[in-house]
Amino acid sequence: MHTYDVTLTISPEMPVWPGDPSVDIHRVAKIEDGQHANVSHIQMGVHTGTHVDAPYHFLKNGETVENLPLKILVGRAYVVHLPDSVDLITADTMANADIPPRTRRVLFRTRNSKQWAKGYGSFIEDFVSINEDAAELLAQRGVKLVGVDYLSVAPFGNSVPTHKILLEAGVVVVEGLNLGEVSQGRYNFFCLPLKLANSDGAPARAILMGV
């Protein structure tokens, strides 16, 4: 059984969504300064790096992140590879993607993952995302978790429709995955967001396990 860590490493160098807080990690106690232990301070937004969106992110009365069901965040998932020529995941894209029937968790590996292989650079606006028609189709198929390999499931400049369709349907959204080393196929997926009270999202550690 091989384990794939598909989580982005949180660091001050990583890109964040425009307008979100940048990452700041620094030590406030240092052994070399005579302290008994090193202690670090961290400041960042809850949608930093690999993270989970709670319904409250886009729905006024939606559930917050600490109430997301673990039975959705953990279980069998299908990683689907999309060609580099795909700029937007549409219903037609999904129809040609050969996603097995009754798939409840689907993770999309696109050309986005190549960005992470290059190391952290500046935020890109032309990332591959999911449009409204594809979101509707995912909900209709009974998918309960959707994962993407950049910082948003929705197109830049048009974030609301895709998010609302998925979140209103009870679909858990996982963003900021790094699927560059993962082959297409079925895996056991584990995604554990920080249990933050009353939050619209949370950073998560995500792994895949497969043969």
N, C-alpha and C positions, 0 to 999 in steps of 0.2 A: 504494500500500500504506500503510494507516494503522496507526500503532503506538499501542496503549493501555497505559499504565502502570497496572497493577491492583494495585500494591503500596502498602501503607499506609506513610506516613512515620513513622519511629521518632522519638519525642520523649517527654519526661517527662510530657506531658499525655495520652498515649494510655492507654486502659483496658487492664488486664492481667487475666488469669484470677485470681480470688480466691485469695490465698495465694502467688501467684507474685511474684518480685521486681519492683518497679517500675523504670522506666527512669531511669537517672541518666547524664547526659552533661555533663561539665564540662572546661574546659581546665586542664591542669596546667602548661603553659608558654604564655606570652603575649608577643607581640611588643611590646605597649605597656609591658610590664614589663622590657624590655631583652633578652628572649630572641631568638634568631635565627629562630625559627619558632613557630607555634601548634601545640600538641600537645594532643589531647583524650583523656580517659579515658571509657570507657563501661562501665556495669554493667546487666545485664538478664538475664532468663531466656531459654532457647533457644526457648521457645514464644511469643515476643513478636511482635506485629504479624502481618504476612504471614509464614508459616512452614510448614515441612514436618514432619510426624510420621514418624519412623522406626519400624519394627516394634518396636524395643526400648522404645519409649515404653510399650507395654502388654503386650509379650510377653517373658518372662524371658530367652529365648535368641534373641530377634529380632535382625535386622541393625541396625547403627547407621548414622547418617545418611551417613557418608562412603562407605558401600557401596551406596547407592541407585543404580540404573541410570539413567544419563543418557538412555537411549533411551525411558524412560517419562516423564521430566521434560521432554522436548522432543518436540514433534510436534503433529499435528492434534488439535484439541479442539473440543467443541461446547458453546456457552453456551446454556443453557436458561433462559427466564424463567418464573418461577412467580408466580401472582397474589398480591397482598398478603393475600388471605384465607387463604392457606396458612400454618398455624402449625407444622406438622410434616410433613416429607417422608416419606411412606409408600409402600408398593408401589403402592397405588391412585393416589397422586399421580403416580408415575412412569409408570404405564400411560396416564395422560391427558396426559402432557407431550410426547408426540411426539418422543422422542429417536430419532434415526436408528439403524437397525440397524448393528451392527459398530462402534459408537462405542466408542473405547478410553479417551478422556479426556473427562469431563463436568464442567462447572463450573455450579453452581446459583446463579443470580441471584434473590434473594428480597427481601422488604422489608427485610432486614438492611442492604442496601447504602445505604438511605436514612439509616441511622444515620451512616454515614461522610460523607454530604453535609452533615450538620448540624455537622460538626466533632467533635472528640473530647469525649465526655462520660464519665459514669461507666459502669461495666460494667452491661450489662443481662442479666437471667436468662432472659427469655422470647424469646430469639432463635430463629429458624427453624433446625431441625437435621434430621438424618436418623435415622429409627428403625431397629430391628433388621430388620424385614421388607424395608425398602427397601435396607438394606445387603446383605442376602442376595441380593436380586434383582440389584443392581449386580454382585456377585461372580459370580453365575450367568451374567450376560450377557457376561462376559469383560472388563468395564471394568477398566483398570489404573491409572487416576488419577481421584480425585474431589476437586473443589475447592469450597469453601463460602465465603460472604461474611460470616462472623463467626468468632469465635475458637475454635470447636470444631465438629467434624462431628456430635457427639453431643449429646443433650439435657442441659441443666444438671441436675445431681443424678443422672444416670444415664449416665455417660461410658463405662463399660467395654464393654457389649455391642456397640454399633455399632463402636467402635474395633477390638475384637478380631476381629469378623467380617471387616472390611475388611483389616486388617493381616495376619491369618492367610492371607487369600486372595492376598496379594502386591499389594494395592492401595495405591498411594502416596496419602497424604492431605495436601492443601494447605488450610490454614486462614487466615482473615484476609484474603481477597481483597476488593478494592473493585471491583465490577462495575457500578457505578451508571451509567457512561457507555457501556456496551457493549450493543449490540443482540444479539438472539438470532441464532444462526447458527454457522457453522464458522470457525475461526481457526487460525493457527499459534501454539502456546503454548510459551513458554520460561520455565522456573522453575528457578533455580539457587540452591539452599541453600548457605550457608557450609559448607565442608568441614571440619567439626569432628570431631576424633578421638573415637570411642567415645561419641558423644552420641545421646540419644533424640530429638533434633530440632534444627532450625536455622532462623534467620531466612533469608528468601529474597527475591530480586528476581524479580518475575514480570511478564511482558508478554504481550500478545496482538497479533498482527499480522493484519490482514485488509483487504479492500477497503473 
